[in-house]
Amino acid sequence: MKSYQKISPSTKFILDKDLYYKVDHNPPISLQDFDELTLEEKQNILFGHNTVYEMFCESGLNKNTILFANEGSGGYHADDLSTLYLNLFFVKESENYRNKIIIDGNYLHKFTSKLVNFNVIMNKIRPDRLLTSCWLYNNQRDYNFTYTQSWNSEEVESQLYELLQIGGLTDYKNSAGLHLKTMPKNWIGQTYDGNNAINFKNIASKTFYPSAVSVVVEPVFWENACHITEKYLNALYGLTIPIVSGYKCYECLSKMGFDIFDDIVDTSYQYIENPVFRTWEMMERNKDLLNHGLELINDNTIQDRIIKNLEWARKPKEMFETAFMGLNGKKEKEFFVQNYADIKEILLIEEPKTMAVIDLDKMYSLLKNQP
C-alpha cells in the first residue's frame, strides 16, 4: 500500500506522502494571525483562503496533488489542489440516522404541529454563526423564529465588528448603523451525546419539529467550498425547508440527489465569493421565505417534496453513488481508477463501518469500463 497522510482540522504540516486523505473540514483560520494587516490586505488573503492549499505551498511539495476526501463538498477545486470527493462523512451520518431514528410515517401530524417560521442552531463560535446571529438581532422584530446559541453577545462583539468590516458590511465608524451585537445566549442547557442522531432524537428535534424552515449554518466559511454535514440531516429529519450556508452549496446538494427548493429558496447567494456578504445575503435574500414559512409548508406539494428528501437521505448507498458521479470530474475519476487498490485499502483501515454501507467496487467497475 502507498504511504498516506490523514489531513484533519488539527493538521499543522503536510508530509511527503504518496496519497492524502482529508477528513472533516479544513484547519480553521484565526483572525488574530492577521492583526497587523490592513483591511484590504485581509480581504485579499481571507476571501477564498484554503488552509490545506496553503500548507502544500509551505511544504514545497507538488500543489497539483489530488486529495481524496470523506467530507461532502461542492466538488470545486481550490487553486491547483484537486479533490476526489467520496462524501463518506455524510454517508456515515445518513446510515447512523437511519439506524437510530425510526420514522413512524405520521408526517401529517408533524406538519400541522409546526409553530414558527424558521429555526437557527448555533453551537461553536464560528464566523458565519456570528454573522447570522447579528442579522437576527438586527431584524428580530420582524420574524417568528426559534434559535439556540452557546455564547453571550459581549464575548464576540470585537470579532463580529472586525468580520463586518472585512466583509464591507460596515466600516470603522459603523456608517451602516448596524447593531453590533448577536442574539443573547440561548443554549439548551444539556450536554450533547457523542452521537449526532441521538442528539437530534433527544434534544435538537424539539427545535426542528416546530419549525417550517431551517437555516443550516455549515462549518466551511472562508474557502470557496461547502461541507454538508449532519446539520443538513437535522433539517431533513425535522421536516423543514433548508436554507444552507456555503459556496456553491446548492450545486453540491443537487448533485447529491436532493431537491434544493430553488423555486422557493433564493439560492443566488451561493455564488458570492465574499463569505461575509454571502452569509448576510443568505438571510437578506430569503426574507420572504423566513417570514412565510408556515404558510408555504401547508402546501401538500411542498410537504411531499420534503418527505422525498428525507426518504432519499435514508438511502446512503444510492446517495453515495449519485454524489460520487455528480461531484467528481473526469480528472478525479481517472485518479480514482488508477489508485483504486490503495484508496480501498486505506478506507478499509480508516472507515471500515462506512465501507460496509457503500459498494466502492461497483463505482470502480463502472468507471474502469467507461471509454
C-alpha positions in Angstrom: 0.0 0.0 0.0 1.2 3.5 -0.8 2.1 5.8 2.1 -0.6 8.4 3.0 -1.3 11.3 5.4 -4.6 11.9 7.0 -5.5 15.6 7.0 -7.9 16.9 9.6 -8.8 20.2 11.2 -5.9 19.8 13.6 -3.3 19.2 10.9 -0.4 21.6 11.0 2.0 20.3 8.3 1.9 18.4 5.0 4.3 15.5 4.9 5.9 13.9 1.9 3.5 11.1 1.2 2.1 9.3 -1.9 -1.6 10.0 -1.1 -3.5 12.4 1.1 -6.8 11.5 2.8 -8.8 14.5 4.1 -11.3 14.1 6.8 -13.7 16.8 8.0 -13.3 20.5 7.2 -10.0 22.4 6.7 -7.9 23.6 9.6 -9.5 26.8 10.8 -8.2 30.3 10.4 -7.6 32.7 13.3 -8.2 36.3 12.6 -5.6 37.1 15.2 -2.9 35.9 12.8 -3.8 38.9 10.5 -3.9 41.7 13.1 -1.1 43.7 11.6 -2.6 43.8 8.1 -4.8 46.5 6.5 -8.4 45.8 5.8 -7.7 45.5 2.1 -4.8 43.0 2.7 -7.1 40.9 5.0 -9.7 40.8 2.2 -7.2 39.7 -0.4 -5.9 36.9 1.8 -9.0 35.7 3.5 -11.6 35.6 0.7 -11.3 32.1 -0.8 -8.5 31.2 1.7 -7.7 27.5 1.7 -5.6 26.4 4.6 -4.8 23.0 3.1 -3.6 24.5 -0.1 -1.5 27.0 1.9 0.1 24.1 3.8 1.0 22.4 0.5 2.6 25.7 -0.7 4.6 25.9 2.5 5.7 22.3 2.3 7.3 22.8 -1.2 5.5 19.6 -2.4 3.5 19.3 -5.5 0.4 21.5 -5.3 -1.2 19.7 -8.2 -1.8 16.7 -5.9 -5.3 15.2 -5.8 -6.6 14.6 -2.3 -9.3 12.1 -1.7 -11.7 13.4 0.9 -14.5 11.9 3.0 -16.5 15.1 3.5 -19.5 16.1 1.5 -18.3 19.1 -0.5 -19.1 21.2 -3.6 -16.5 19.5 -5.7 -15.0 22.8 -6.5 -11.2 22.7 -6.7 -9.5 25.5 -4.9 -6.4 26.8 -6.7 -4.4 23.9 -8.2 -5.4 21.4 -5.5 -8.0 19.0 -6.8 -10.1 16.7 -4.7 -11.8 13.3 -5.2 -15.0 13.6 -3.2 -16.1 10.4 -1.6 -18.7 12.0 0.7 -18.2 9.4 3.4 -18.8 11.7 6.3 -22.3 12.4 5.1 -22.9 8.7 4.1 -21.8 7.6 7.6 -24.1 10.1 9.3 -27.0 9.1 7.0 -26.6 5.5 7.9 -26.3 6.5 11.6 -29.6 8.5 11.5 -31.3 5.7 9.6 -30.4 3.2 12.3 -31.1 5.4 15.3 -34.2 7.2 14.3 -37.4 5.4 13.5 -39.7 7.1 11.0 -43.3 6.4 12.0 -44.8 7.8 8.8 -47.2 10.2 10.7 -46.0 13.1 8.7 -49.3 15.0 8.7 -49.3 15.4 12.4 -45.7 16.8 12.3 -46.6 19.3 9.6 -49.7 20.5 11.3 -47.9 20.9 14.6 -45.4 23.5 13.3 -45.5 26.8 15.2 -42.6 29.1 14.0 -41.4 30.2 10.5 -37.8 29.1 11.0 -35.0 28.0 13.3 -31.3 28.5 13.6 -28.9 26.3 15.6 -25.6 27.9 16.6 -23.2 25.9 18.8 -19.5 26.6 18.4 -18.5 30.2 17.8 -17.7 30.5 14.0 -17.7 33.5 11.7 -20.9 32.6 9.8 -22.8 31.9 13.0 -21.8 35.3 14.5 -23.0 37.0 11.3 -26.2 35.1 11.2 -26.9 35.9 14.8 -26.1 39.6 14.2 -28.6 39.6 11.3 -31.2 38.1 13.6 -30.5 40.7 16.2 -30.9 43.5 13.7 -34.1 42.0 12.2 -35.7 40.1 15.1 -38.8 42.3 15.5 -40.0 41.2 12.0 -39.8 37.4 12.4 -41.3 34.5 14.2 -38.4 32.1 14.9 -36.6 30.0 17.4 -32.8 29.6 17.9 -30.1 28.2 20.1 -26.8 29.9 20.8 -23.9 29.0 23.1 -22.3 32.4 23.7 -23.1 35.8 25.1 -23.1 38.7 22.8 -20.4 40.5 24.8 -17.9 37.7 24.3 -17.8 38.2 20.5 -18.5 41.8 19.8 -14.9 42.7 18.8 -14.7 39.7 16.5 -18.1 40.4 15.0 -17.2 44.1 14.3 -14.0 43.0 12.6 -15.9 40.5 10.4 -18.4 43.1 9.4 -15.7 45.5 8.3 -13.7 42.8 6.5 -16.8 41.9 4.5 -17.6 45.5 3.7 -20.9 45.5 5.5 -19.9 48.5 7.7 -16.7 50.5 8.4 -14.7 51.5 11.5 -17.3 54.3 12.1 -20.2 51.8 11.6 -21.6 54.1 9.0 -24.1 51.4 8.1 -25.7 51.9 11.5 -25.9 48.2 12.3 -26.4 47.0 15.9 -23.0 45.4 16.5 -24.5 42.6 18.7 -25.6 39.0 18.3 -28.7 37.5 19.9 -28.5 36.7 23.6 -27.2 33.3 24.7 -29.9 30.8 24.5 -28.3 27.4 25.0 -30.3 24.2 25.6 -28.6 23.5 28.9 -27.8 19.9 28.2 -24.7 18.0 27.4 -24.5 16.6 23.9 -24.0 12.9 23.4 -21.2 11.9 21.0 -23.8 10.6 18.5 -25.4 13.2 16.3 -28.5 11.1 15.6 -29.2 10.6 19.3 -28.6 14.3 19.8 -31.3 15.0 17.2 -33.7 12.5 18.6 -33.4 13.6 22.3 -32.6 17.3 22.0 -32.5 19.1 18.7 -35.7 17.7 17.4 -37.5 19.9 19.9 -36.3 22.9 17.9 -36.7 21.4 14.4 -40.1 19.8 14.5 -42.0 23.1 15.4 -40.2 24.9 12.5 -41.1 25.3 8.9 -37.7 26.4 7.6 -34.2 25.6 8.9 -31.2 28.0 8.5 -28.4 25.4 8.2 -25.1 27.1 9.1 -22.4 24.7 8.0 -18.7 24.9 9.2 -16.9 26.0 6.0 -16.6 29.8 5.7 -13.6 31.4 4.2 -12.7 29.0 1.4 -14.7 28.7 -1.8 -16.2 25.4 -0.9 -19.0 23.9 1.2 -19.2 21.0 3.6 -22.5 19.2 4.0 -22.8 17.6 7.5 -25.3 16.2 10.0 -26.7 19.8 10.3 -28.4 19.3 6.9 -29.7 15.9 8.0 -31.3 17.6 11.1 -33.2 19.9 8.8 -34.4 17.0 6.7 -35.4 14.9 9.7 -37.1 17.9 11.2 -39.3 18.0 8.0 -38.2 21.6 7.1 -37.2 23.6 4.1 -33.4 24.1 4.4 -31.6 27.3 3.7 -27.9 26.3 3.7 -24.6 28.3 4.0 -21.5 27.7 1.9 -20.1 28.5 -1.5 -22.0 26.7 -4.3 -23.7 24.6 -1.6 -26.9 24.1 -3.6 -25.0 22.9 -6.6 -23.4 20.3 -4.3 -26.7 19.2 -2.8 -28.4 18.9 -6.2 -25.5 16.7 -7.4 -26.1 14.6 -4.3 -29.6 14.0 -5.4 -31.5 16.4 -3.2 -34.4 18.7 -4.0 -32.9 22.2 -3.2 -36.2 24.1 -3.4 -34.7 26.7 -5.7 -38.2 27.7 -6.7 -38.8 28.8 -3.1 -35.3 29.5 -1.7 -33.3 32.3 -3.3 -30.1 30.3 -3.8 -28.2 33.0 -5.7 -26.1 34.0 -2.7 -24.2 30.7 -3.0 -22.0 32.3 -5.8 -20.8 35.3 -3.7 -17.1 34.9 -3.1 -17.0 37.4 -0.2 -18.0 35.0 2.6 -19.2 37.7 5.0 -21.5 39.2 2.4 -22.6 35.7 1.2 -23.7 34.8 4.8 -25.5 38.1 5.2 -27.2 37.8 1.8 -28.3 34.2 2.7 -30.7 35.8 5.1 -31.4 39.1 3.3 -32.4 37.4 0.0 -34.7 35.0 1.8 -36.6 37.4 4.0 -39.9 36.5 2.4 -39.4 32.8 3.0 -38.3 33.4 6.5 -41.5 35.4 7.1 -43.9 33.0 5.4 -42.5 29.5 6.1 -45.6 28.3 7.9 -47.9 29.3 5.0 -45.7 27.5 2.5 -45.3 24.3 4.4 -49.1 23.8 4.5 -48.9 23.2 0.7 -49.2 19.4 0.1 -46.9 19.5 -2.8 -44.2 21.1 -0.6 -44.8 18.5 2.1 -44.3 15.7 -0.5 -41.0 17.2 -1.6 -39.8 17.5 2.0 -40.7 13.8 2.6 -38.9 12.7 -0.6 -35.8 14.5 0.6 -35.9 12.7 3.9 -36.5 9.3 2.2 -33.5 9.9 -0.1 -31.3 10.7 2.9 -32.3 7.3 4.3 -30.7 5.6 1.2 -27.0 6.2 1.9 -25.7 3.6 -0.6 -27.7 5.0 -3.5 -26.9 8.6 -2.4 -23.2 7.8 -2.3 -23.2 6.6 -5.9 -25.2 9.7 -7.1 -22.9 12.0 -5.2 -19.7 10.3 -6.4 -20.7 10.6 -10.1 -22.0 14.1 -9.7 -19.3 15.7 -7.6 -16.3 14.4 -9.4 -14.9 15.4 -12.8 -13.0 13.3 -15.4 -9.6 14.0 -13.8 -10.7 12.9 -10.4 -12.4 9.8 -11.6 -9.3 8.8 -13.6 -7.3 9.3 -10.4 -9.8 7.0 -8.5 -9.4 4.2 -11.1 -5.6 4.5 -11.2 -5.2 4.4 -7.4 -8.2 2.2 -6.6 -6.4 -0.6 -4.8 -4.6 1.8 -2.5 -7.7 4.0 -1.9 -9.7 1.0 -1.0 -7.1 -0.4 1.4 -6.8 3.0 3.1 -10.6 3.3 3.5 -10.8 -0.2 4.9 -8.4 0.9 7.6 -9.9 4.4 8.2 -13.6 3.9 7.5 -14.4 0.1 7.9 -18.1 0.7 9.0 -18.8 3.1 6.2 -17.2 0.8 3.6 -19.7 -1.9 4.7 -22.5 0.5 3.6 -21.3 1.5 0.2 -20.3 -0.5 -2.9 -16.9 1.0 -3.9 -16.2 -1.9 -6.2 -19.3 -1.0 -8.2 -18.0 2.5 -8.8 -14.6 1.2 -9.9 -16.1 -1.3 -12.3 -18.4 1.4 -13.8 -15.5 3.8 -14.3 -12.9 1.2 -15.4 -15.2 0.1 -18.3 -16.0 3.6 -19.5 -14.3 4.6 -22.8 
